[in-house]
Amino acid sequence: MPLYMDVHTIADGVAMADVAQAHKADLQHQGRHDVSYLRYWVDESQGTIFCLVEAPSAEAAAAVHREAHGLVADQIFQVQEGS
């Protein structure tokens, strides 16, 4: 299944605890779209969030965020993992 990295920018910064709650909501909704949210990274002061997700399409990944909490990514990139 394709792998995607999405990027969110929250203008006034973001708290790690809030992102953790949003991620939990993603996990509750992801099965409906055959999506698996794997990991996330947060830069609290810059308000930037990166999410790594396996999904059949970028649209499916976005649908999970939209349904779970409404924080749709600003950008979604299809990526390949390297070592």
C-alpha positions in Angstrom: 0.0 0.0 0.0 1.3 3.5 -0.7 2.9 5.5 2.0 2.1 9.2 2.5 3.5 12.1 4.7 1.1 14.9 5.4 1.9 18.3 6.7 -0.3 20.5 8.9 0.5 24.1 9.9 -1.3 25.6 12.8 -0.7 29.4 12.9 -0.5 30.0 16.6 1.5 26.8 17.5 0.2 23.5 18.8 0.4 21.4 21.9 1.7 17.8 21.7 -1.2 16.7 23.9 -3.7 18.1 21.4 -2.0 16.3 18.6 -2.1 13.1 20.6 -5.8 13.4 21.0 -6.3 14.1 17.3 -4.2 11.0 16.5 -6.4 8.9 18.7 -9.4 10.1 16.8 -7.7 9.2 13.5 -7.1 5.7 14.8 -10.8 5.4 15.6 -11.8 6.4 12.0 -9.1 5.0 9.8 -10.6 1.5 9.3 -13.5 2.9 7.4 -11.1 4.0 4.6 -8.5 1.2 4.7 -6.0 3.6 6.1 -3.3 3.1 8.8 -1.9 6.2 10.6 1.6 5.1 11.7 3.5 7.9 13.4 3.5 11.6 13.8 6.0 14.4 14.6 5.3 17.8 16.1 7.1 21.1 16.2 5.0 22.8 18.9 6.4 26.3 18.6 6.2 26.4 14.8 2.7 24.7 14.8 3.9 22.1 12.3 2.6 18.5 12.4 3.8 15.6 10.1 1.8 12.4 9.9 3.0 9.2 8.3 0.2 7.1 6.9 -0.4 4.0 4.8 -3.4 4.6 2.6 -4.9 3.6 -0.8 -4.8 7.2 -1.8 -4.1 10.7 -0.5 -7.8 11.4 -0.6 -8.5 8.4 1.7 -5.9 9.7 4.2 -7.4 13.2 4.1 -10.9 11.7 4.6 -9.8 10.2 7.9 -8.6 13.6 9.3 -11.7 15.3 8.0 -14.0 12.9 9.7 -12.0 12.4 12.9 -11.3 16.1 13.8 -11.5 18.4 10.8 -7.8 19.2 10.7 -7.1 18.4 7.1 -3.4 18.6 6.0 -2.1 21.5 4.0 0.0 19.2 1.9 0.1 15.4 1.3 3.2 13.7 -0.3 3.5 10.2 -1.5 6.8 9.0 -0.1 9.1 5.9 -0.1 11.0 4.8 3.0 14.7 4.6 3.0 17.3 3.7 5.6 
